[in-house]
Every structure is written in structure tokens, then in C-alpha cells.
Amino acid sequence: MLNRLRTYCLLLASSACATTVWAAERDLEPSLEFADTVCCLGRIAVGSGSHECRFEFTNRSDSTVSIVGALSACGCTVPTYPKQPLAPGQKGVVTVTYDATGRPAGAIDKVITLITTGQPERIGLRITGEAFSLQNTFNQ
């Protein structure tokens, strides 16, 4: 089970790398360079509360860049990001909190889309993992 989760996380991470390569092939130098765009929570218990992922980045452009918004498809993932403009070379962190309360058991795959004033204008961050039910664990 753990090997399957590792494989799943690696596949998602490689798809994020493919997106970065696609942007490079189009001669788009990303303004914000993220250390990672995928955070794997691993196995977490259903109802175990909040789990946090941190996405560190640097403004690699020659101009000021702002994150003007963050979209999440689900209320269980809440992004927090710097509201002030980021000067060239400045570092920042986007924090995404995943709340497992009331969520079903199964695969976790949540995408947060950042809207920026840089290139590309939209940046996807992904949280993955697997939620398991403690009740099912004890019955096995």
C-alpha cells in the first residue's frame, strides 16, 4: 500500500515537471520559481484535522511580481500567500492547509491555482496523499 502511494506521488510530481518543461519550450521564463509544486501528505487518517503544506518560491524576474489571487476547487484546501508585491530576488511562501475533517477515505489530489502578475499568469500547486479510515484499519 505504501509503495502504491509513493508511486502515485512520484507520477504526480513528474507531471508537474512536464508542465515546467512545456513552459520552457515555449520560451517562457517563469517569474516565480518554486522549489516544489507538489506536496505529498502521505497517509493521513480521516478526520485528523488540518495538515499544512509549504511551497517556497523566489521571484526570478527582473521586475516586481504580485500574487493577486489563489483559487481552490474545494473548501477543504485553504491557501495563504503574500499579499505584498515581491521584488526581484525576493523569496516567499505559499501555505496551503488541507482539512481532513469530514472528508472521505481515498486518494487526495487537490490543485490550487495562483494568479500572478508575472509569467506564467497562472501557477498550479498540488497536494496529494491518501486518507484512510481508522475504523477500517481496526476491522482488518
C-alpha positions as a LaTeX table, in Angstrom:
\begin{tabular}{lrrr}
\hline
Residue & $x$ (\AA) & $y$ (\AA) & $z$ (\AA) \\
\hline
Met1 & 0.00 & 0.00 & 0.00 \\
Leu2 & 2.81 & 2.40 & 0.89 \\
Asn3 & 4.64 & 1.59 & $-2.36$ \\
Arg4 & 1.48 & 2.35 & $-4.33$ \\
Leu5 & 1.19 & 5.73 & $-2.57$ \\
Arg6 & 4.85 & 6.53 & $-3.32$ \\
Thr7 & 4.33 & 5.63 & $-6.98$ \\
Tyr8 & 1.21 & 7.82 & $-7.13$ \\
Cys9 & 3.07 & 10.79 & $-5.60$ \\
Leu10 & 6.02 & 10.31 & $-7.98$ \\
Leu11 & 3.70 & 10.23 & $-11.00$ \\
Leu12 & 2.05 & 13.46 & $-9.93$ \\
Ala13 & 5.43 & 15.10 & $-9.31$ \\
Ser14 & 6.64 & 14.05 & $-12.76$ \\
Ser15 & 3.51 & 15.54 & $-14.36$ \\
Ala16 & 4.31 & 18.84 & $-12.62$ \\
Cys17 & 7.84 & 18.64 & $-14.06$ \\
Ala18 & 6.37 & 18.07 & $-17.53$ \\
Thr19 & 4.34 & 21.29 & $-17.13$ \\
Thr20 & 7.53 & 23.19 & $-16.28$ \\
Val21 & 9.29 & 21.74 & $-19.34$ \\
Trp22 & 6.33 & 22.71 & $-21.53$ \\
Ala23 & 6.60 & 26.32 & $-20.32$ \\
Ala24 & 10.35 & 26.33 & $-21.02$ \\
Glu25 & 9.79 & 25.02 & $-24.54$ \\
Arg26 & 7.53 & 27.99 & $-25.20$ \\
Asp27 & 10.37 & 30.36 & $-24.13$ \\
Leu28 & 8.51 & 31.44 & $-21.02$ \\
Glu29 & 10.87 & 32.11 & $-18.17$ \\
Pro30 & 8.80 & 31.66 & $-15.03$ \\
Ser31 & 8.78 & 34.79 & $-12.89$ \\
Leu32 & 8.25 & 32.80 & $-9.70$ \\
Glu33 & 10.44 & 29.74 & $-9.27$ \\
Phe34 & 9.02 & 27.19 & $-6.82$ \\
Ala35 & 11.27 & 24.69 & $-5.05$ \\
Asp36 & 8.38 & 22.19 & $-5.37$ \\
Thr37 & 4.89 & 22.43 & $-6.84$ \\
Val38 & 3.67 & 19.12 & $-5.38$ \\
Cys39 & 3.34 & 18.33 & $-1.68$ \\
Cys40 & 2.60 & 14.72 & $-0.74$ \\
Leu41 & 0.88 & 14.40 & 2.64 \\
Gly42 & 1.40 & 10.63 & 2.68 \\
Arg43 & $-1.22$ & 8.59 & 4.54 \\
Ile44 & $-3.43$ & 10.57 & 6.91 \\
Ala45 & $-6.40$ & 9.50 & 8.97 \\
Val46 & $-9.89$ & 10.65 & 8.00 \\
Gly47 & $-10.98$ & 13.31 & 10.47 \\
Ser48 & $-7.42$ & 14.00 & 11.63 \\
Gly49 & $-7.84$ & 17.77 & 11.29 \\
Ser50 & $-5.61$ & 20.20 & 9.42 \\
His51 & $-2.41$ & 19.37 & 7.55 \\
Glu52 & $-0.15$ & 22.06 & 6.15 \\
Cys53 & 2.00 & 22.24 & 3.02 \\
Arg54 & 4.54 & 24.99 & 2.40 \\
Phe55 & 5.54 & 25.98 & $-1.13$ \\
Glu56 & 8.67 & 28.15 & $-1.10$ \\
Phe57 & 9.48 & 30.32 & $-4.11$ \\
Thr58 & 11.77 & 33.06 & $-5.40$ \\
Asn59 & 10.99 & 35.91 & $-7.80$ \\
Arg60 & 13.47 & 35.20 & $-10.64$ \\
Ser61 & 12.24 & 38.00 & $-12.91$ \\
Asp62 & 13.71 & 41.47 & $-13.39$ \\
Ser63 & 10.53 & 43.16 & $-12.17$ \\
Thr64 & 8.15 & 43.18 & $-9.24$ \\
Val65 & 5.62 & 40.33 & $-9.24$ \\
Ser66 & 2.44 & 40.02 & $-7.19$ \\
Ile67 & 0.25 & 37.05 & $-6.40$ \\
Val68 & $-3.19$ & 38.58 & $-6.87$ \\
Gly69 & $-5.31$ & 35.55 & $-6.06$ \\
Ala70 & $-5.47$ & 31.85 & $-5.30$ \\
Leu71 & $-8.24$ & 29.51 & $-6.42$ \\
Ser72 & $-9.13$ & 26.23 & $-4.78$ \\
Ala73 & $-11.79$ & 23.85 & $-6.09$ \\
Cys74 & $-12.68$ & 22.70 & $-2.59$ \\
Gly75 & $-13.25$ & 24.35 & 0.76 \\
Cys76 & $-11.04$ & 21.72 & 2.37 \\
Thr77 & $-7.92$ & 23.41 & 0.94 \\
Val78 & $-7.19$ & 26.98 & 2.01 \\
Pro79 & $-4.22$ & 28.84 & 0.50 \\
Thr80 & $-2.39$ & 31.70 & 2.22 \\
Tyr81 & 0.02 & 33.77 & 0.14 \\
Pro82 & 2.00 & 37.03 & 0.36 \\
Lys83 & $-0.25$ & 39.99 & $-0.40$ \\
Gln84 & 2.58 & 42.49 & $-0.96$ \\
Pro85 & 4.48 & 42.78 & $-4.29$ \\
Leu86 & 7.68 & 40.72 & $-4.46$ \\
Ala87 & 10.84 & 42.47 & $-5.64$ \\
Pro88 & 13.31 & 40.69 & $-7.94$ \\
Gly89 & 15.20 & 38.05 & $-5.94$ \\
Gln90 & 12.74 & 38.18 & $-3.05$ \\
Lys91 & 11.64 & 34.88 & $-1.52$ \\
Gly92 & 8.17 & 33.97 & $-0.32$ \\
Val93 & 5.99 & 31.10 & 0.86 \\
Val94 & 2.53 & 29.93 & $-0.12$ \\
Thr95 & 0.97 & 27.86 & 2.66 \\
Val96 & $-1.91$ & 25.52 & 1.87 \\
Thr97 & $-3.91$ & 23.95 & 4.68 \\
Tyr98 & $-5.82$ & 20.74 & 3.94 \\
Asp99 & $-8.58$ & 19.91 & 6.43 \\
Ala100 & $-9.31$ & 16.18 & 6.62 \\
Thr101 & $-12.34$ & 16.73 & 8.87 \\
Gly102 & $-15.43$ & 15.27 & 7.25 \\
Arg103 & $-13.53$ & 14.16 & 4.14 \\
Pro104 & $-13.96$ & 10.61 & 2.80 \\
Ala105 & $-11.28$ & 7.93 & 2.74 \\
Gly106 & $-9.36$ & 7.61 & $-0.52$ \\
Ala107 & $-6.92$ & 9.47 & $-2.70$ \\
Ile108 & $-6.22$ & 13.14 & $-2.02$ \\
Asp109 & $-5.48$ & 15.22 & $-5.11$ \\
Lys110 & $-6.14$ & 18.93 & $-4.71$ \\
Val111 & $-4.94$ & 21.70 & $-7.05$ \\
Ile112 & $-4.56$ & 25.33 & $-6.04$ \\
Thr113 & $-4.17$ & 27.84 & $-8.86$ \\
Leu114 & $-2.20$ & 31.01 & $-8.13$ \\
Ile115 & $-2.94$ & 34.07 & $-10.25$ \\
Thr116 & 0.10 & 36.32 & $-10.67$ \\
Thr117 & 1.22 & 39.43 & $-12.49$ \\
Gly118 & 4.23 & 37.51 & $-13.81$ \\
Gln119 & 4.81 & 34.73 & $-16.34$ \\
Pro120 & 3.00 & 32.44 & $-16.41$ \\
Glu121 & $-0.03$ & 34.23 & $-15.06$ \\
Arg122 & $-1.39$ & 31.01 & $-13.54$ \\
Ile123 & 0.67 & 28.56 & $-11.49$ \\
Gly124 & $-0.68$ & 25.23 & $-10.26$ \\
Leu125 & 0.26 & 23.80 & $-6.88$ \\
Arg126 & $-0.85$ & 20.29 & $-5.97$ \\
Ile127 & $-1.45$ & 18.43 & $-2.71$ \\
Thr128 & $-1.59$ & 14.64 & $-2.85$ \\
Gly129 & $-1.88$ & 11.79 & $-0.41$ \\
Glu130 & $-4.25$ & 9.16 & 0.86 \\
Ala131 & $-6.85$ & 9.44 & 3.60 \\
Phe132 & $-7.63$ & 6.22 & 5.44 \\
Ser133 & $-10.39$ & 5.35 & 7.86 \\
Leu134 & $-9.29$ & 4.28 & 11.32 \\
Gln135 & $-12.46$ & 2.19 & 11.60 \\
Asn136 & $-11.50$ & 0.11 & 8.54 \\
Thr137 & $-7.94$ & $-0.26$ & 9.85 \\
Phe138 & $-9.14$ & $-1.81$ & 13.13 \\
Asn139 & $-11.60$ & $-4.15$ & 11.40 \\
Gln140 & $-8.92$ & $-5.77$ & 9.22 \\
\hline
\end{tabular}
